[in-house]
Structure formats: C-alpha cells, structure tokens
Amino acid sequence: MLENLTYYNILGLPLIFYLGIISITLFIASAYTGYKNKPIKIHKGLAVSAIIFGAIHILLAVLVYI
C-alpha cells in the first residue's frame, strides 16, 4: 500500500522525487530569505514548510522498506 503511494508516477517520475525537489527548494529559499534579511515571518514559514515536506519525504522513503 505505502509502496504504491511512494512510487506513484506523476509525469513519469515517482511522488517521492517531487517531494524531495520541493523540500530542497524550500530549504534553499529559507536560507536565501535568512541571508537577505527578509522578514522573519517569511523565513520561519519557509523553514517550517521545508521541514514538513522533508519529514514526509523521509518517512515515505524509510517506511517503504519496513
């Protein structure tokens, strides 16, 4: 069941690939907003979103092998 969700194809690539791309993009955006001294509210929101997407990405990757 979980393997089907993890490897669900969207435009020929698995869902876990897209979650990884989204999470790394959010981490980079969060670092950039912190570097450019943008409002902390934006930086914090990007960081929380990145952590959530990263956690889902990791959980799907690990749980597929359990």
N, C-alpha and C positions, 0 to 999 in steps of 0.2 A: 504494500500500500504506500508506504513512505518513499520507496524507491521510484514508484510511478510518479509521484509528485516532484521529487527531486530532479528526475531526468525528463520531466515533461518538456517537450520541444516547443519552442516559440521561435519562429523564423529559422528553424534548423539548428538552433542551439539550446542546450538544456537550461531550465529555470535557474539552477544553481550558478551558472555562468553569469546570468544577468544580475542576480543578487550580489555577486562578487564585484561586478563592474559598478553597480550602484553604490555599494558600500565604500569602495576605494575612491570613487568620485566625491562622495560626501566627506570622507576623511580629508581629501586634498582641499576641498572647498572650505572646510572648517579651519584647516591650518592657514589657508590663504586669508580668510577673514580675520583670524587672530593676528597674523603678520601685518596686515594693513590697518590695524586698529579700528576695525568696524565695530558697530555696537555689540556689546556682549550678548544681547538677546539673540541676535542672528547667529553668532558664533556658537552659543550654547545650543540653540535649536538644531544647527547642522551637526554638532557633535553627538547629541542625543539620537538623532535620526541615523547617523552613521553607526553608532553602537548597536541600535536595534536591528538594522539591516545586516550588520556584521554578525550579530548573535544568531539571527535566523539562518544566515549562510553557513555558519559553523555547525549549528545544530543539525541542519539537513545533511551536511557532509558527513558528520560523525554518526548520526543515527541510522544512516542507510547501511552501515556496516555492522550494526549491532543486531 
